[in-house]
Amino acid sequence: MDFEPTAEQQLLRATVTDFLAARYDLEKSRAAARVGAGWQPEIWRAFAEEVGILGASLPESAGGFGGGAVETMIIAEALGGALVVEPYIDTVVVGAGLLRRAGGARAETLVRGITSGTVITALAALEADSGYDLTRVATTARREGDSWVLDGTKIVVTSAPLATHLLITARTPEGLSLFVVDADTAGLTQHPYRTIDERRAADIVLDSVRLPADALLGTEGAAQDSLAAATDEAIAALAAEAVGAMRRVLADTVDYAKQRQQFGVPIASFQILQHRMVDMHLELEQAIAATYLVTLKLDAAPADRARAAAAAKATIGRAARFLGQHAVQLHGAMGMTEELAVGHYFKRLTAIENEWGPTDLHIARYAALTRPSGATQ
């Protein structure tokens, strides 16, 4: 199988990487994440207007450039390498993916808004009793005349404090449904907080939130398949982001080992540390392979797509933990300081390990998807 990117894809990678190297300062982004608004709106506008990455993987009919999963992988990897906190996956991958599958005039308008940088979305699906199962939903939506009324609570809604629109799952008489809600809608209350990897999230309370009829996305009761596809696409993009972060962590660790001296020689000359860094490289290579596989399987049959996503998430989770922890260890006490980049990457890799389900969950998911039909557990 040919994994060589096309000339256009190579140009996309170079464009994004060069932009981030010139314009995305790690210290400034951390300051915005810790004490500022949680992101840099001017960077998001530049993503849309100068680099065009918000529409690079979206169809031309939505104002995009007609790319696909490979373009998303390239962009997400570059963003991971720069430790970008702006909500690319939440908006462009998950949000636009759900809206495109739903169709309809309102969804199309919102996708065009994503491409132009004026619309930011967050998926509100998890609840206190749902675990990582997005189909376990107690939030309800009922009809009242020409309106929908939503009641319930959602937790750990990543990017919600930054979002202009929330995509909210709810139970209707027909089953699991998906609704789009303006972030400032009456009756919707956010309780925002900062996550361990310096991103923004919120718990959300819906108290008789009244919505117009076109707030329902797609067919009533038919959201499950769209959510499953969006989850696997998010995992593929998250895997690519993790690869970008792990490349940076490994490179920084190797450079540090060449500079740090003990007993008058660089610690990179110690055989045991050489073996450790080789192990880190092998974990990274396996993560890269798993990322390619799930990216190329996103258009496959649902079972094949899900199996590749489970394998990728399990592989990425293991690799993220291995590289993150060993990078910090090899840097010594400096690895956990705010001044050194590796500590910030370690936090993000730790979060990635559990985002969209932890490693053990996806190992079990993969086992279930590969078990022969009729076999007992």
C-alpha positions in Angstrom: 0.0 0.0 0.0 1.3 3.4 -0.9 1.6 5.8 2.0 3.4 8.5 0.1 1.5 11.8 0.2 0.6 13.6 -3.0 2.3 16.8 -3.9 -0.7 18.7 -2.7 -0.7 16.9 0.6 3.0 17.6 1.1 2.4 21.3 0.4 -0.4 21.3 2.9 1.9 19.8 5.6 4.6 22.3 4.8 2.2 25.2 4.9 0.7 24.3 8.2 4.0 23.4 9.8 5.6 26.7 8.6 2.7 28.8 9.8 2.8 27.2 13.3 6.6 27.6 13.5 6.3 31.3 12.7 3.1 32.2 14.5 2.3 29.8 17.2 4.3 30.5 20.3 4.1 27.8 23.0 4.6 30.2 25.9 1.9 32.6 24.6 -0.6 29.8 24.0 0.0 28.4 27.5 -0.6 31.8 29.0 -3.9 32.1 27.0 -4.9 28.7 28.2 -4.1 29.3 31.8 -5.3 32.8 32.5 -6.7 34.1 29.3 -9.7 33.2 27.2 -8.5 29.6 26.8 -7.5 30.1 23.2 -6.3 32.7 20.7 -9.1 33.9 18.5 -6.7 35.6 16.1 -5.0 32.3 15.4 -8.4 30.7 14.7 -9.2 33.4 12.2 -5.8 32.9 10.6 -6.5 29.1 10.3 -9.6 30.1 8.3 -8.4 33.1 6.3 -4.6 32.7 5.9 -3.9 28.9 6.0 -7.4 27.6 5.0 -7.1 24.5 7.2 -10.7 24.8 8.6 -12.0 23.9 5.2 -9.1 21.8 3.8 -10.9 18.5 4.5 -14.4 19.7 3.8 -16.2 19.4 0.4 -16.3 22.3 -2.0 -20.0 22.5 -1.7 -19.5 23.6 1.9 -16.9 26.2 1.0 -14.1 23.8 1.6 -11.2 22.6 -0.6 -12.4 19.1 -1.2 -9.9 17.2 0.9 -10.7 14.2 3.1 -9.4 12.0 5.9 -5.7 12.1 4.8 -5.8 16.0 4.8 -7.3 15.9 8.3 -4.6 13.5 9.5 -1.9 15.8 8.1 -3.4 18.9 9.8 -4.0 17.2 13.1 -0.5 15.9 13.3 1.0 19.3 12.7 -1.3 20.8 15.3 -0.3 18.1 17.8 3.4 18.9 17.1 2.8 22.6 18.0 0.5 21.7 21.0 -2.3 23.8 19.6 -5.3 24.2 22.0 -7.7 25.7 19.5 -10.7 23.3 19.0 -9.9 21.8 15.5 -11.1 18.3 16.2 -14.2 19.3 18.2 -15.3 21.7 15.4 -13.9 20.6 12.1 -13.9 16.8 12.6 -16.7 16.1 15.0 -19.0 19.1 14.5 -18.7 19.4 10.7 -18.9 15.6 10.4 -22.2 15.4 12.3 -23.7 18.4 10.5 -22.8 17.1 7.1 -24.4 13.7 7.8 -27.6 15.5 9.1 -28.0 17.6 6.1 -30.6 20.3 5.8 -30.4 24.1 5.3 -29.4 24.9 8.9 -26.6 22.3 9.0 -25.2 23.5 5.6 -25.1 27.0 6.9 -23.3 26.0 10.0 -20.7 24.0 8.0 -20.0 27.0 5.9 -19.6 29.0 9.1 -17.0 26.4 10.3 -15.1 26.8 7.1 -15.0 30.6 7.5 -14.1 30.4 11.2 -17.2 32.0 12.5 -18.8 28.8 13.9 -17.2 26.7 16.7 -19.0 23.6 17.9 -18.8 21.3 20.9 -20.5 17.9 21.2 -22.5 17.5 24.5 -23.0 13.8 24.7 -21.5 12.4 27.9 -23.6 12.2 31.1 -22.9 11.3 34.7 -24.1 7.7 34.2 -23.1 7.1 30.7 -19.4 6.3 31.1 -18.0 6.5 27.6 -21.1 5.1 25.9 -22.6 8.0 23.9 -25.9 6.1 23.5 -26.7 6.0 27.2 -28.6 9.3 27.3 -31.1 10.5 30.0 -31.5 14.0 28.6 -34.9 14.3 27.0 -36.4 16.4 24.2 -40.2 16.7 23.8 -42.3 18.5 21.3 -44.4 21.5 22.3 -46.2 22.9 19.3 -43.6 23.8 16.7 -40.8 23.8 19.3 -38.6 21.3 21.0 -37.9 21.5 24.8 -34.7 19.9 26.2 -34.1 18.9 29.8 -31.0 17.2 31.3 -27.3 17.5 32.2 -24.2 16.9 30.2 -20.6 16.6 31.6 -17.1 17.1 30.3 -18.2 19.0 27.2 -14.8 19.9 25.7 -14.5 23.3 24.0 -18.0 24.3 25.3 -16.8 27.6 26.7 -15.4 28.5 23.3 -18.3 27.3 21.2 -20.9 29.3 19.4 -23.1 26.2 19.0 -23.5 23.0 21.0 -24.5 19.7 19.4 -26.6 18.0 22.1 -27.9 14.4 22.2 -31.3 13.7 23.7 -34.0 11.1 23.9 -37.1 11.7 21.9 -40.1 9.3 21.4 -38.4 7.9 18.4 -35.0 7.3 20.1 -31.6 9.0 20.2 -31.6 12.3 18.5 -29.2 15.2 17.9 -30.0 18.9 18.3 -28.0 22.1 17.6 -28.3 24.8 20.2 -26.9 28.3 20.2 -24.5 28.6 23.2 -26.3 31.6 24.6 -29.8 30.0 24.5 -32.1 30.7 27.5 -32.2 27.9 30.0 -28.7 26.6 29.1 -26.2 27.0 31.9 -22.5 26.2 31.6 -20.2 25.5 34.5 -16.7 25.9 32.8 -13.4 24.7 34.0 -9.8 24.1 32.8 -8.7 20.5 32.1 -5.3 19.0 33.1 -4.0 19.6 29.6 -4.9 23.3 29.8 -7.9 23.1 27.6 -11.5 24.4 28.4 -14.5 22.2 29.1 -17.8 22.6 30.9 -20.6 20.7 32.5 -24.0 21.8 31.1 -27.5 22.0 32.6 -30.5 22.2 30.3 -33.6 23.5 32.0 -36.6 23.6 29.7 -34.4 24.9 26.8 -36.8 25.8 24.0 -35.6 25.3 20.4 -37.1 25.9 17.0 -38.2 22.9 14.9 -35.1 23.0 12.7 -32.8 22.5 15.8 -33.3 18.8 15.2 -30.4 17.6 13.1 -31.3 14.8 10.6 -34.0 12.3 11.3 -35.6 12.0 14.8 -34.3 8.9 16.5 -31.5 8.2 14.0 -28.5 9.8 15.6 -26.7 6.6 16.7 -25.0 5.8 13.4 -23.8 9.4 12.9 -22.4 9.5 16.4 -20.5 6.2 15.9 -19.0 7.5 12.7 -18.1 10.8 14.2 -16.5 9.0 17.2 -14.2 7.0 14.9 -13.3 10.0 12.9 -12.4 11.9 16.1 -10.3 9.0 17.2 -8.4 9.0 13.9 -7.7 12.7 14.1 -6.8 12.4 17.8 -4.3 9.6 16.9 -2.7 11.9 14.4 -2.5 14.7 16.9 -0.9 12.3 19.4 1.7 11.3 16.7 2.6 14.9 16.2 3.0 15.4 20.0 5.0 12.2 20.4 7.4 13.2 17.5 8.2 16.4 19.4 8.6 14.6 22.7 11.0 12.1 21.3 13.0 14.7 19.4 13.3 16.9 22.5 14.4 13.9 24.6 17.1 12.8 22.2 18.4 16.3 22.0 18.4 16.7 25.8 20.2 13.3 26.2 23.0 14.5 23.8 23.5 17.7 25.9 23.0 16.5 29.4 26.3 15.2 30.9 27.0 12.8 33.8 30.5 11.5 34.7 31.9 13.8 32.0 30.0 12.3 29.1 26.6 12.9 27.5 23.9 10.6 28.9 23.0 9.6 25.4 26.2 7.5 25.4 24.8 5.2 28.1 23.6 2.0 26.6 20.6 1.6 28.9 19.3 5.0 27.9 19.9 4.3 24.2 17.7 1.2 24.6 15.1 3.3 26.3 15.0 5.8 23.4 14.9 3.0 20.9 11.8 1.6 22.7 10.2 5.1 22.5 10.9 5.2 18.8 9.3 1.8 18.3 6.2 2.8 20.1 6.0 5.9 18.0 6.3 3.9 14.8 3.5 1.6 15.9 1.3 4.6 16.6 2.1 6.0 13.2 1.1 2.7 11.5 -2.2 2.5 13.5 -3.0 6.1 12.6 -2.5 5.4 8.9 -4.7 2.3 9.1 -7.6 4.0 10.8 -7.4 7.0 8.5 -7.6 4.8 5.4 -10.5 2.8 7.0 -12.8 5.7 7.7 -14.8 5.0 4.5 -14.9 1.2 5.1 -17.9 -0.7 6.3 -18.9 0.3 9.9 -17.5 -2.8 11.5 -14.1 -2.5 9.7 -14.0 1.2 10.5 -14.8 0.6 14.2 -12.2 -2.2 14.5 -9.4 0.0 13.0 -10.5 2.9 15.3 -10.4 0.6 18.4 -6.9 -0.7 17.4 -5.6 2.8 16.8 -6.9 4.2 20.1 -5.5 1.3 22.1 -2.1 1.6 20.3 -2.1 5.4 20.7 -3.0 5.2 24.4 -0.2 2.8 25.2 2.4 4.8 23.1 1.3 8.1 24.6 1.8 6.8 28.1 5.1 5.2 27.3 6.6 8.2 25.5 5.2 10.8 27.9 6.3 9.1 31.1 9.8 8.1 29.8 10.4 11.6 28.3 9.7 13.2 31.7 11.9 10.6 33.5 14.8 11.1 31.1 14.6 14.9 31.6 14.7 14.5 35.3 13.0 17.0 37.6 13.1 19.6 34.7 10.5 17.4 32.8 7.7 18.6 35.0 8.5 22.3 35.1 6.4 25.0 33.3 9.5 26.3 31.5 10.2 23.1 29.6 7.9 22.1 26.7 8.0 18.4 27.5 6.0 18.8 30.6 3.1 20.4 28.7 3.2 17.7 26.0 3.1 15.1 28.8 -0.1 16.6 30.1 -1.7 16.5 26.7 -0.6 12.9 26.0 -2.0 11.9 29.4 -5.3 13.4 28.4 -5.3 11.8 25.0 -4.8 8.4 26.5 -8.3 8.7 28.0 -10.1 11.0 25.5 -12.8 9.2 23.6 -12.3 6.2 25.9 -9.3 4.8 27.7 -6.9 2.1 26.4 -8.6 -0.8 28.2 -12.0 0.1 26.8 -10.7 0.0 23.2 -8.9 -3.3 23.7 -12.2 -4.8 24.9 -13.9 -3.1 21.9 -11.5 -4.5 19.5 -11.8 -8.0 21.0 -15.6 -7.8 20.7 -15.4 -6.7 17.1 -13.0 -9.5 16.1 -14.8 -12.3 18.0 -16.4 -14.8 15.6 -20.2 -14.5 15.3 -21.8 -16.7 17.9 -18.7 -17.1 20.0 -19.1 -16.8 23.8 -17.1 -14.4 25.9 
